[in-house]
Amino acid sequence: MNSYCKKEMTSSDQQNNNDDHNITFVGLDISKARLDIHTSGKHREEKNNPEGHAAFIKHLRSLHHPRVICEATGGYESAIVTELLAARIEVCVVQPGRVRNFADSRGLFAKNDRIDAKLLATFGESNKPRLEIPTNPENVRLREMLEYRKITTDQISEMNNRLELASGYLREGLETRKATLKEDLKRVENDLAAHIASQPDLAAKAERMKELKGVGPVLAATLLAYMPELGEIEGRQISSLAGVAPHPKDSGTSKPRRRVAAGRVQVRNVLYMAALSAARSNPILKAFYQRLKTDKGKPHKVAIVAVMRKMLNVLNKLLAEPKFSLA
């Protein structure tokens, strides 16, 4: 998952089962061309390619209980993280902002790849971030399809924007391109449906989620792909993972407005559109939205985020409790 997914948390039970004194924390700073590695006070470099990955994994096998700490880098980390997990080496992918704040708190203002690798090792040892869990191939395929669908819908939106002022030859070309994109979108949506139908577990979960009016095939597929924890953890955690939990920032008598932040942006974006639909078409959620707006005077977006949170909690319960039924 990319950096904007912000999926890692601190103090997972996975770490509590290990003796932290026996772990060798390895800082890994990833750039497009190079891996900067910090291990027990020593620095080394490898190329960010298959040969460099193999050399890095060979080095890790010579260490006692290595645990690699790296940042989410918008995709450059994906290949090496996948290979580390396949090699059964522990790895934690952390948010760059958290590491930068950690450095600032320690008065470390200098920054380069070598320093960052050392900093990541120190961050891992101090904070014990959440271990990554391998993603099953079915979910990887689902994410790839959803990413391609998003690229296609973004391009259709771009064509629509350009068509507003286009004429003549330009308009003809844009309309042809738009028609091609719409066919492509139809194809990928058919592939999404076929992929989910071919996996009994995914198909059962998707059908269960669609029992909630307002949940369509795109939201169901997005939740299956990017929120596998749904139905396995409690509601407050799932809201925080999706980035729809308003966290307080009170200080003394100051109680500023609570805001949502971070979370998994793919889930939040699709859930927002679903909540807009549900606030109009789902009788219970519509009444809930109107009560927040009319009786409590909440702004539109605050009420919609509350609907998003309510939908997630209901979906979480639907998957967690087979006997639970909607009104």
C-alpha positions as CSV (number, residue, x, y, z in Angstrom):
1,M,0.0,0.0,0.0
2,N,1.2,3.5,-0.8
3,S,2.2,6.1,1.8
4,Y,-1.1,7.9,1.8
5,C,-2.8,4.7,3.1
6,K,-1.3,5.4,6.5
7,K,-2.1,1.9,7.8
8,E,0.5,1.2,10.5
9,M,-0.2,1.5,14.2
10,T,2.0,1.3,17.3
11,S,2.1,-1.4,20.0
12,S,0.6,-4.3,18.2
13,D,0.3,-7.6,20.1
14,Q,2.6,-9.1,17.5
15,Q,5.5,-7.3,19.2
16,N,4.5,-8.2,22.7
17,N,5.1,-11.9,21.9
18,N,8.8,-11.2,21.1
19,D,11.7,-10.5,23.3
20,D,12.7,-7.0,22.0
21,H,16.2,-7.4,23.4
22,N,16.9,-10.2,20.9
23,I,15.8,-8.2,17.9
24,T,18.2,-6.6,15.5
25,F,16.5,-3.5,14.2
26,V,17.6,-2.6,10.6
27,G,16.9,0.9,9.3
28,L,16.2,0.9,5.5
29,D,15.9,4.1,3.6
30,I,14.5,3.5,0.1
31,S,15.1,5.7,-2.9
32,K,14.4,5.0,-6.6
33,A,17.9,3.7,-7.3
34,R,19.4,2.8,-3.9
35,L,18.8,1.1,-0.6
36,D,20.6,2.7,2.4
37,I,20.9,0.2,5.3
38,H,21.8,0.8,8.9
39,T,22.6,-2.3,11.1
40,S,24.1,-2.2,14.6
41,G,26.0,1.0,13.9
42,K,27.2,0.0,10.4
43,H,26.1,1.5,7.1
44,R,25.9,-0.3,3.7
45,E,24.3,0.4,0.4
46,E,22.6,-1.8,-2.2
47,K,21.0,-1.0,-5.6
48,N,17.2,-0.9,-5.5
49,N,16.8,-3.8,-8.1
50,P,16.4,-7.6,-7.9
51,E,20.2,-8.2,-7.4
52,G,20.4,-5.6,-4.7
53,H,17.3,-7.0,-2.9
54,A,18.9,-10.5,-3.0
55,A,22.1,-9.2,-1.5
56,F,20.2,-7.3,1.2
57,I,18.2,-10.4,2.2
58,K,21.4,-12.5,2.3
59,H,22.9,-9.9,4.7
60,L,19.7,-10.1,6.8
61,R,20.0,-13.9,7.1
62,S,23.4,-13.4,8.8
63,L,21.8,-11.4,11.6
64,H,20.0,-12.6,14.7
65,H,16.3,-12.0,14.4
66,P,16.4,-9.0,12.0
67,R,13.4,-6.6,11.8
68,V,13.5,-4.1,9.0
69,I,12.0,-0.6,9.5
70,C,11.3,1.5,6.4
71,E,9.1,4.4,5.4
72,A,6.2,4.3,2.9
73,T,7.6,6.0,-0.2
74,G,4.7,6.1,-2.5
75,G,5.4,2.7,-4.1
76,Y,9.2,2.4,-4.3
77,E,9.1,0.3,-1.1
78,S,6.6,-2.3,-2.5
79,A,9.0,-4.7,-4.3
80,I,11.5,-5.0,-1.4
81,V,8.7,-5.3,1.2
82,T,7.1,-8.1,-0.8
83,E,10.4,-9.9,-1.1
84,L,11.2,-9.5,2.7
85,L,7.8,-10.9,3.6
86,A,8.2,-13.8,1.2
87,A,11.6,-14.5,2.8
88,R,9.8,-14.5,6.2
89,I,11.7,-11.5,7.5
90,E,9.9,-9.1,9.8
91,V,9.3,-5.7,8.3
92,C,7.5,-2.5,9.4
93,V,6.3,0.2,7.0
94,V,5.9,3.4,8.9
95,Q,4.5,6.9,8.1
96,P,7.2,9.4,7.0
97,G,5.5,12.1,9.1
98,R,5.8,10.1,12.3
99,V,9.5,9.4,11.7
100,R,10.1,13.1,11.0
101,N,8.3,14.2,14.2
102,F,10.4,11.6,16.1
103,A,13.6,13.1,14.7
104,D,12.4,16.6,15.6
105,S,11.6,15.5,19.2
106,R,15.2,14.3,19.5
107,G,16.7,17.5,18.1
108,L,17.8,15.7,14.9
109,F,17.4,18.3,12.1
110,A,20.1,17.1,9.6
111,K,18.7,14.8,6.9
112,N,20.2,12.6,4.2
113,D,19.8,9.0,3.2
114,R,22.5,7.7,5.5
115,I,21.1,9.7,8.5
116,D,17.5,8.6,7.7
117,A,18.5,4.9,7.7
118,K,20.0,5.2,11.1
119,L,17.0,7.2,12.3
120,L,14.6,4.5,11.1
121,A,16.5,1.8,13.1
122,T,16.3,4.0,16.2
123,F,12.6,4.8,15.6
124,G,11.8,1.1,15.3
125,E,13.7,0.2,18.5
126,S,11.9,3.0,20.5
127,N,8.4,2.7,19.1
128,K,7.9,-0.9,18.1
129,P,5.7,-0.2,15.1
130,R,3.2,-2.7,13.7
131,L,4.5,-5.6,11.7
132,E,3.4,-5.9,8.1
133,I,1.3,-8.9,7.2
134,P,1.5,-10.5,3.8
135,T,-1.4,-9.7,1.5
136,N,-3.0,-12.7,-0.2
137,P,-2.8,-12.8,-4.0
138,E,-6.6,-12.3,-4.4
139,N,-6.5,-9.0,-2.6
140,V,-3.4,-7.9,-4.5
141,R,-5.3,-8.5,-7.7
142,L,-8.3,-6.7,-6.4
143,R,-6.3,-3.6,-5.5
144,E,-4.6,-3.6,-8.9
145,M,-8.1,-3.6,-10.6
146,L,-9.4,-0.8,-8.3
147,E,-6.3,1.3,-9.0
148,Y,-6.8,0.9,-12.7
149,R,-10.4,1.7,-12.4
150,K,-9.5,4.9,-10.5
151,I,-7.0,5.9,-13.2
152,T,-9.7,5.4,-15.8
153,T,-12.4,7.4,-14.0
154,D,-9.9,10.2,-13.4
155,Q,-9.2,10.3,-17.1
156,I,-12.9,10.4,-18.0
157,S,-13.3,13.4,-15.6
158,E,-10.4,15.1,-17.3
159,M,-12.0,14.5,-20.7
160,N,-15.3,16.0,-19.5
161,N,-13.5,19.1,-18.2
162,R,-11.7,19.6,-21.5
163,L,-14.8,19.1,-23.5
164,E,-16.5,22.1,-21.9
165,L,-14.3,24.5,-23.9
166,A,-13.3,22.2,-26.8
167,S,-14.6,22.5,-30.4
168,G,-13.7,21.2,-33.9
169,Y,-11.0,18.7,-34.3
170,L,-10.1,18.8,-30.6
171,R,-13.6,18.0,-29.5
172,E,-13.9,15.1,-32.0
173,G,-10.6,13.6,-30.6
174,L,-11.7,14.1,-27.0
175,E,-15.1,12.5,-27.6
176,T,-13.4,9.5,-29.2
177,R,-11.0,9.2,-26.3
178,K,-13.8,9.5,-23.8
179,A,-15.8,6.7,-25.6
180,T,-12.7,4.4,-25.4
181,L,-12.3,5.2,-21.7
182,K,-15.9,4.4,-21.0
183,E,-15.5,1.0,-22.7
184,D,-12.4,0.4,-20.7
185,L,-14.2,1.3,-17.5
186,K,-17.0,-1.1,-18.3
187,R,-14.5,-3.9,-18.9
188,V,-12.6,-3.4,-15.6
189,E,-15.9,-3.3,-13.7
190,N,-16.9,-6.6,-15.3
191,D,-13.4,-8.0,-14.4
192,L,-13.9,-6.8,-10.8
193,A,-17.3,-8.5,-10.5
194,A,-15.9,-11.7,-12.0
195,H,-12.9,-11.7,-9.7
196,I,-15.0,-11.3,-6.6
197,A,-17.5,-14.0,-7.8
198,S,-14.6,-16.4,-8.3
199,Q,-13.5,-16.2,-4.7
200,P,-16.2,-17.7,-2.4
201,D,-15.0,-15.8,0.7
202,L,-14.9,-12.5,-1.1
203,A,-18.2,-13.1,-2.8
204,A,-19.9,-14.0,0.6
205,K,-18.6,-10.8,2.2
206,A,-19.5,-8.6,-0.7
207,E,-23.1,-9.9,-0.7
208,R,-23.3,-9.5,3.1
209,M,-22.2,-5.8,2.8
210,K,-24.7,-5.1,0.1
211,E,-27.5,-5.8,2.5
212,L,-26.9,-2.2,3.7
213,K,-28.7,0.1,1.3
214,G,-26.1,2.6,0.0
215,V,-23.4,0.0,-0.4
216,G,-22.7,-0.8,-4.1
217,P,-20.2,-3.0,-5.9
218,V,-17.4,-0.4,-5.9
219,L,-17.6,0.3,-2.1
220,A,-17.8,-3.5,-1.4
221,A,-14.8,-4.2,-3.6
222,T,-12.8,-1.3,-2.0
223,L,-13.5,-2.5,1.5
224,L,-12.5,-6.0,0.6
225,A,-9.3,-4.8,-0.9
226,Y,-8.2,-2.1,1.5
227,M,-9.8,-3.0,4.8
228,P,-9.4,-6.7,5.4
229,E,-9.8,-6.0,9.2
230,L,-13.5,-5.3,8.7
231,G,-15.5,-7.7,10.9
232,E,-12.4,-8.6,13.0
233,I,-11.9,-5.5,15.1
234,E,-14.1,-3.2,17.1
235,G,-15.9,-0.2,15.7
236,R,-13.7,2.6,17.1
237,Q,-10.6,1.0,15.6
238,I,-12.2,0.5,12.2
239,S,-13.3,4.2,12.2
240,S,-9.8,5.3,13.0
241,L,-8.3,3.0,10.3
242,A,-10.6,4.6,7.7
243,G,-9.8,8.1,8.9
244,V,-13.4,9.0,9.9
245,A,-12.9,9.2,13.7
246,P,-12.7,12.8,15.0
247,H,-9.9,13.0,17.5
248,P,-9.9,15.6,20.2
249,K,-7.1,18.2,20.6
250,D,-8.3,19.8,23.8
251,S,-6.0,21.8,26.0
252,G,-7.2,23.3,29.3
253,T,-10.4,25.2,28.6
254,S,-9.7,25.3,24.9
255,K,-11.8,22.7,23.1
256,P,-11.3,23.3,19.3
257,R,-13.5,21.5,16.7
258,R,-12.5,17.9,16.3
259,R,-11.3,16.8,12.9
260,V,-10.7,13.6,11.1
261,A,-7.3,12.9,9.7
262,A,-5.0,10.2,8.2
263,G,-6.6,6.8,7.6
264,R,-6.9,4.9,4.3
265,V,-7.7,7.4,1.7
266,Q,-9.0,4.9,-0.9
267,V,-11.6,3.7,1.6
268,R,-12.5,7.2,2.8
269,N,-13.0,8.6,-0.7
270,V,-15.3,5.9,-1.9
271,L,-17.1,5.7,1.4
272,Y,-17.8,9.5,1.2
273,M,-19.6,9.1,-2.1
274,A,-21.6,6.1,-0.7
275,A,-22.6,8.1,2.3
276,L,-23.9,10.9,0.1
277,S,-26.1,8.3,-1.6
278,A,-27.1,6.6,1.6
279,A,-28.1,10.0,3.2
280,R,-30.7,10.3,0.4
281,S,-31.8,6.7,-0.2
282,N,-31.4,4.8,3.0
283,P,-34.4,5.6,5.3
284,I,-32.6,5.1,8.5
285,L,-29.4,6.8,7.5
286,K,-31.4,9.6,5.9
287,A,-33.2,10.2,9.2
288,F,-29.9,10.1,11.1
289,Y,-28.4,12.7,8.7
290,Q,-31.4,15.0,9.0
291,R,-31.4,14.8,12.8
292,L,-27.8,15.8,12.9
293,K,-28.4,18.7,10.4
294,T,-31.7,20.0,11.8
295,D,-31.9,19.1,15.5
296,K,-28.2,19.5,16.3
297,G,-27.2,22.1,13.7
298,K,-24.2,20.1,12.4
299,P,-22.6,21.3,9.1
300,H,-23.2,19.2,6.0
301,K,-19.8,17.6,6.0
302,V,-19.8,16.8,9.7
303,A,-23.1,15.0,9.3
304,I,-21.9,13.1,6.2
305,V,-18.7,12.0,8.1
306,A,-21.0,10.8,10.9
307,V,-23.0,8.8,8.3
308,M,-19.7,7.3,7.0
309,R,-18.8,6.3,10.5
310,K,-22.2,4.8,11.1
311,M,-22.0,2.8,7.8
312,L,-18.6,1.4,8.7
313,N,-19.8,0.3,12.2
314,V,-22.9,-1.4,10.7
315,L,-20.8,-3.2,8.0
316,N,-18.3,-4.2,10.7
317,K,-21.1,-5.8,12.7
318,L,-22.6,-7.4,9.6
319,L,-19.4,-9.3,8.9
320,A,-18.6,-10.0,12.6
321,E,-22.0,-11.4,13.5
322,P,-23.7,-13.8,10.9
323,K,-27.0,-13.7,12.9
324,F,-27.1,-9.9,12.9
325,S,-29.8,-8.5,10.6
326,L,-30.7,-5.0,9.6
327,A,-34.1,-3.4,10.4
